[in-house]
């Protein structure tokens, strides 16, 4: 289980913290204590009746930030009481049953052997060199993960999670080439026709110099064209086909399908998902998403699905500036005119087809100079495509639309989005919508309009707060984690589990889950050794060396997690590079960690 994905948030004073051996306590900051003439830093954790635990920073890995279920507030317990062991054993029992069910699913996947693809050849290396950007380290890691999965004999089921525009498509392109060069066919499944066309363009231009036959099967093709494409797929003449759920219909059969790429799979219906589930047993599946839905995320965290995260933004990308306000003519007019002033384009999201025409007329009255048009799901395909193409060609300044735009249109000049009644959307959805802008080097703006705060539901308030906290780049994964919190892990695992998750926190829940899975697999459960190192010298990072408390905490956390000497020497070099020569007490701290390792 990838618990390292969970400590993405720096601890703040007053937050709850879970210690593996003690109960849930409250983190009360970093404190310096002098013992026997030596000074060291400790985390102060407070329990019931003001019991205090001073934890040496080099043993920080024994704690995790508490992440529970919304609406259930855990109580602080007495330190060293029996209740914690009782709670843990109760939770362990229920986890064991769940682990059994999940393992059944997992085993079926691991036992079924898939096609093991060959090693990338020279033309593959040429293709990689043709990528016009510098890959980010996360992106390279994701690509390596996928290629390794494809070369192994078991079936791949990997989720690549990365924000809009972070290069997930390139991961899919390289996987597709590997499959095609091994004589297999590739199906790329996307939620909307407009997106299918866009991917078709991307794939065609990237494979321009390669003997790869790419087709796009969607409702934009006449039925005669569709029949021709389907017969080429069946004969194996088509290497890569991109399409909507049209690809899942009965009349589409592949000669030798080797890879399915799923873009934003949460947008597909239940029937389609069932069909995909059957495919998963025999074919490599690569799913791409900007914000995984909580269930998917949970399966990935429990290791039932493999996950790669691309969280580094491309160079020159700015975070989107987000404003929340009540619906206000002056704000709207200013936002529209500001964008027009720099020759940009605007999305106005109004998710109510019943009165979207009225809204468009109202906006036209406010800013008569804006060229606007309306799109929603009830337009016929041809009309929808025409408007979208006119928007892409910059013949329209503002698109008044429903959430139909949330998946994947890549319009670099559109850098302002206004969302009406933002309180009615889910977190992932607003995040996806907001990701429509800011695709280029321009600064992008998002305006979320809500009714007066008094009428907001509690959940809506929490969702908006999370959005404001995670406006930085690459935070799709954190948003999904917060969604998991607001809905509570319970909604994924059934209500019966929420109380149990709340009792021990999500991390401990995952850890118990992991142990249960290992026991069922017959693997030994390795308890991590946490030796306590007592050396007669002061060992800490002083405020004068790293003034920022968050940076100090994250340095301590990094050190506590180290397991190899090489990591320590790299860390030392980084410290000297960033903060200058090591003070003696910081050098002592590194020595202490070396002894521990």
N, C-alpha and C positions, 0 to 999 in steps of 0.2 A: 504494500500500500504506500502511496506516495505522500507520506506525511510532510515531506519537505515542501509540498505545494501549499501546505496550510499555514506556514509561518510567514506569510507575506506581509502581515501587518505588524508594525512595531507596537510594542506594548505601550499603553498610556496609563498614567497613574490612576488608581481607582478601578481599574478593570479587573474582571475575575480571571483567575489563572488556575490551571489544574496541575498538581504535582503528582507524579506517578505513584508515590508511596503514601501521600497524604490526601486529604480531602480537597474540595474546592476552596480556594482562599482568595484574598484580594491583594493585588499587587500595589505596593505603596512606594515604589521608587527605588532608585539605586542609592545605597548608603555606604559611606566609608567607615570602617571600624578598625581601631588599632588594638591588636592583641599581642601581648608579650613584646611590645616595641615594634611590631611589624604592621604595616597598614595594607588593607586589601579592600576591594569593592565587593559588596553583597547585594542580592536582590532581597528586598524586605517584603515578606508575604504575611498578611495578618489573617488570623482565624477567629472563630467565635470566642467570646470573653477576652478579646484582645491578646490571644496567644500570638506570639510572633515567631516566624522562622526566618533566619538569615541564611540565605543560600549563596555559597561561593559562586562567582560568575562563571568559573570554569565548569560548573555542574549544571549550567543553565538548560542543557538538553533534557533534564528531567522534568521540565515544565512546558506547558503549551498554553497559549491563550485559550480561554474557555469559549467554545462556540456551541451554543445549545439550540433550544427550540424557542421560537418567539412566543412571548406570552407566558412562558413558564420561567419564573425567576428562581434559581436555586438558592438554598439558604447556606450561609457559611456554617461549617461544621466545627466541632472541637478537634484540635490537632491530636493525632494519636488515638482517636476513639475507634471503637469497633465498627461503627456504622459504615465507614467507607468500604471495608472489606465485604460487608454484607451486601451493600449496593452493587459492588463490582461483581460479586458472584451471581446475584440475581440477573444482572444484565448479561453476564457471560452465558447463562443458560439459554436465554432467548436468542442470543447471537448465534449459538451453535446450530439451532434449527435453521435460521436464515442462511447460514453459511452452507449448510447441506444443500439447500435448494439452489443457491447461486452456483455452487460447485458443479452441480449436475449440468447446468448450462455451459459452464466454462470447459468442463471435461469433454463434452460433445464437440466443442470447437477444437480443442487441442488434439483429440484423437483422430478426427477427420484429417487425412493428409491432403494438402492442396498441391498445386504445381510449384515446384521450386525453380524460380527464374535464374538464369545464368548471370554471370558477373558482367557489369557494364563494360562495353568495348570502346574502341577509339571513337566511333561515330557518336557514341553517347557522351564522351568527354568533349567532343566538338560542340555538341548541343548545349552542354553546360556552359561552355565558354561563350555561347551566343546570348546568354542572359545579360541584358543591357545594364543591370544594376549590380551593386556590390551586395552579396548575400550577407544577412546579419547572422551572428553566431547561432541564434535560436533556429533560424531558417535552415542553416546547414545541418544542425542536429536533427531537425524534423525530417529532412531529406534522407539523412543517413538511416534514421529509424525505419522509415518506410522501405528503403531499398533492402535493408537487412531483413525486414519482415518478409519481403517478397522473395528473397533468396532462400529463406528457410522453408522446410517442407510442410510446416503447419499453415493453416489458412490465416491470412492477415485480417484483423479487425481493429483498425487504428483510427483514433479521432485526432485530427490536427486542429487545435484551437488557436485562433489568432485574429486580431482585429481586422476590420475591413481595410484592404490595401496593404496588408503586411506580408504579402507574398505567399499566401496559401495556394494560389493557382499554380505558381511555379512548381510547388511540391507535386501537385497533381500531374503537371506536364511531364515531369521527369519520370514519375511512376508509370505514366501512360507509355512513354517511349520504351521503358524497360520491358513492359508487357508486350508491346507490338514487336520489338526486336526479338522476342522469344516466340513469335508466331501466334500470339493471343490477341483476342479482340477486347476493346475497352468500351464500357458504357458510362457516360457522364450524365448523371441525373440532377436536374435543377428544378426548383419549384415554379418558375414562371417562364413563359414563352420569350419574353423580352430578354431575360437573363440567358436563355438558351442561345439566342442570336448573338449576344455579347460574348459568351464563351466560345461560340463557333468562330467569331472573328479572331479572338485571342489565339485559339489553338491553330487556326489556319495560318496566321501570320508567323507564329513561332515554328511551325513545321514546314514552312514554305520550301526550304531546300532539302526536305527529306521525302523519301518515297512512301509517304503515309497518306492513306485515303481517309478523309474526315467528312462526315455528313452531319446534318442537323435535322432531326425529326421532330416537327412540332406542327401546331395548327396553322402556322404561316405557310406551310407547303400544301399545294393542291392535293386532292386525294390520289391523282394519278402519280404525282411525284412521290407521295408517301408510299404507295405500293412498290414503286421502283426501288426506293431506298430499303424497304423491308426485305425485298428479294435479294438485294446486294448484301444485306447483313447476313441473311440465311446462307448465301453461297460463300460467305467469308471474304467477299471483295472489299467490304468496308472494314477499316482497321479501328477507327474511333468513331463512335456515334454519340452525339450530344442531344439531349432531349428532355422533355418534361415527363410526367408520369405516363405519357403516351408510350414510352419505352417498356412499361410494365404490362401493357395489354397483351392478351393471348396471342394475337397474330404476329408478335415480334419474337422470333427465335434466332439465337446466335449459332454460328457454326462452332466457335470455340471461344467462349467468353472467359477472360482471365482476370479482369479487374473491373470493379464497379466504383466509380467516384461519386460520392453523395454530397451535394452542396446544400448546406442548411437542412439536414434531414428532418428537423423538428417541424418543418413546414409541410411534410407529406401526411396524408390521411392514414387512418388505422389500417384500411385494406391494403394500401400500398406498403405499409410497414411490415404487414404479415408476409407479403410477397418477398420483401427485401430480406426478412428473417430467414426464409427458405434458401435464398441465394447465399446468405452469409455462411451457410454450412459448407459450401463447396468452392466459393469464389473469393478472391482477395477483395476486401472492402476498405476503402479509404474515405472517411467522412470528414468534411471540412465545416467548421462553424466559427462564428465570431463570438457567440455567447451560448455555451452548451446549456441545454435545459437541465434542471436539477437532477432528474433521474439518470440522464446520460453521465452527468458529472459524477454522481455517486458511484455508478458502475465503474467509471474510470478510476476513481479514487480507491475503489476496493480491488482494483487490478483485474476486474472481469473484462474490461476493455482497455487496450493500451492507449495512452494519451501522449501527445507531444504538444508543447505550448510555445507559440511564437509571440514573445511579448516585447521584443525590441522594435520600436518604430523605425521606418526607413529614415534616412537622413533628411534634413530640412522640413520635417513634418511638425506642425505646431499643434498643441492641444486645442480642442474646440472650446471657445469661451461660451459658457452656458448661463442664460439669465432665466429666472423664474418670476413671473409677474401675473397680475390679473389681466384679463383681456382689456387692452387699452389702445384706442385709435392712434394716439400720439406715438406710442412705442412701435406699433405696427408700421405706421407711415415712415418713421425715421429708419427702421430696419430695412424696409424695402428700398428707400431712396439711397441709403448708404451703399447698398449692394449694387444698385443700378449705376451709382456714381463711379464704381470701379469696373464697370462693364461685366458684372457677374450675373448669376442667375439665382432664383429663389424657389424653394419648395414651401408651400403652405399646406399643412396637413389638417384636413377637417374630416374626421372619420364618420360622416353621416351622409349617406347618399341622398336621403330624403330632402335635405335642404342645402346640399353643397352648391347648387346653382345660385341660391340666394346669397350664400356667403361670398361666392365669386363676384356677384354684382356689387355687394357691399365693399369688397376690397377694391374693385375697379373705381367706385365712387371716391374712395379715400385717395387713390393714386391713379388718376386718369391716364397718366403717361405709360403705365406698365402694360406690356403685351402679355395677356394671360390666357391659359386654356385649362380645361378641366379633365382629369382622368380618374376613373374608378373601375371596379371590376365588372360593372354591368354594360360597359361599352363593348361593341363587338370587336373582335381581335384586330381586324384591319384598321379600324378607326383608332384603336388604342395604339397600335404600332406607329401609325402615321404621326400622331401627336408626340409620341416618345421620340421619334426620329427628328421631328421638327425642333423639339427641345434640345436634343443632342446637337443639332446643327445651329443652335442659338437663334432660331427664328422666333422663339417664345422666351420671355424673360422670367415668367413665374408660372409654376405648375400648381394649381389648386387641386389637391388629390387626397385619396384615402390612403390607407397603409399599403396600397398596392405597390408603392415604390420601395417598401422596406427591404426587399432583397435585391441587392446587387447591381443597380445601374451605376455605371462608372462615369460620372459627368464632372470633369475637373473644374469647370467654371462655376458650378453651383456651390456657393459657399455660405449661404444663409438658409436656415430652415426654421420655420415658425410652426409650432405644434399646438393646435387648439385642444382644450380639455385634456391636457397631459396626464391628469390624475386618473383617467380611465384606462391607461395603458399599463401593461406589465413592464417590469424593469428591463428585461431583455429586449422587449419591443421598442421602448423609447431609445434604448442604446443602439439598436439596429438602425432606427430612423435617423438618429443623430449622426450615425456613421455614413449617411449619404453625403454629408458635406465634409470639407477638409481633406479632399483626396489629392490636393496639390500643395504647392509651397505657400499658398495664400492662407491668411488667418481666417478661420471659419467661425461662424456664430450660430448658436441655437437658442431660440426663445421658446420657453415652455409656458403656455398660458393655462392658469388654473382658476377655479372660482375662489371666492374669499376663503382664507385658511380655515375658518370655523367650520366650513361644510366639508372639508376633506376627511376621508376616512383615515383611521390610524395607519393602515397599511400603505395608503397613498402617500401619507406624510413621510413614512420611513423610506419608501422607494425613491422619492424625490431627494431625500437627504443623502441616500447612497449615491445617487447620480452626481450630486454636487461634490461629494467627497472624492469620487473617482472620475474627475474630468481629465486626469492626466492620460497620456497615451498608453495604449496597450492594456487597458484595464478591463477588457471584456471578461477575463477569467475571474477577476475579483468581483465584478458585478454578478456573475453567475454564483459565486460563493455566497454573496450577500442574499441573493434570491433564495438560495438554499436555506439561509437563516430565516428570512422573513416568512417563507412558507414552512420552515422547519423541516429538518431531514425527515420528519414524520410523514409528510405527504407522499414521499417517495416510497417509504418502506411501510406505509400503512400506519394508521393512527396508533395502533398498539405500540409502535416503537417510539413515538415522540417522547413519552414519559421517560423511557429508558435512556434516550439520547440526552435528555435534559439532565438526568441524574448524574451522568459522568462527563458530559461534553462530547462533541462530535469526534474529536481526536482520539480520545480514549476508546470511544465506541468503535472507531475504525481499527484501533490497535487490537482490541479484543477480537474483532472480526477477523483480522489477519491471522492471529494466533489460532482461532478456531479453524480457519481454512487450512492452515499448515498442518494442524493435527489430523484433519480429515484426509489430507493428502499423504499423511504418514511422514511428513518432513519434521525434523526436530525443530522445536520452537526455541530460538536462541534469545535468551534474555540479555539485553545490552549490559555490559559491565560499566559501572560508573565509579571508578576508583576515586577516593578522596586523597588528594596530594597535599601533604603538609610539609612546607619547606620554610626554613627559618629566615625568610626575607620578605620585604614588601614587594607585592606584585600586582600592579593595576595600571590602567590607562588614565593619566591625569587630565583634568579639565583644561589645563594649560596646553596639553598636547593635542587633544581632540575636543574643542569647546562644545560641539553640538551633542546633546544627550542622545538623540536618536542614532547618530552615527556611532557613538560609543557603544550603545546597546547592541547595534547590529555588528560591530566589531567583536564584542564579547560573544555574541551568538555564533558568529562565524568560527571563532576560535574553539568554542565548546563543541562544535560539530566535527572538528577535524579528526581524521583517523590515520593520516599518513604524514610522514616527516616532510615530504615534498610540499604538501599544502602549506605547512608552517613557513618554509623558506620563501615560497611565493608571496605569502601574506606579509612577511617581514619586508620584502622588496617593495610591495605595494604601499605599505605604511610609510617607508622612508621616502618613496616617490611623492606621496601625497602630503605628508605632514612634517617631513624633515627627519633629522637624526633621532634615533630612539632614546628616550630618557631611560636611566638605569632600571626604574621600577617596571617599565614596559618590557624591557629586555628580559627581566626576571620572569615576567608573566609568560613570555614565549617559551622560556626554559621550562617553566612549570607544565605547560601544555605538552612540550616534548617528552617530559617524563611520563605524563599521562598516556600519551600515544604509545 
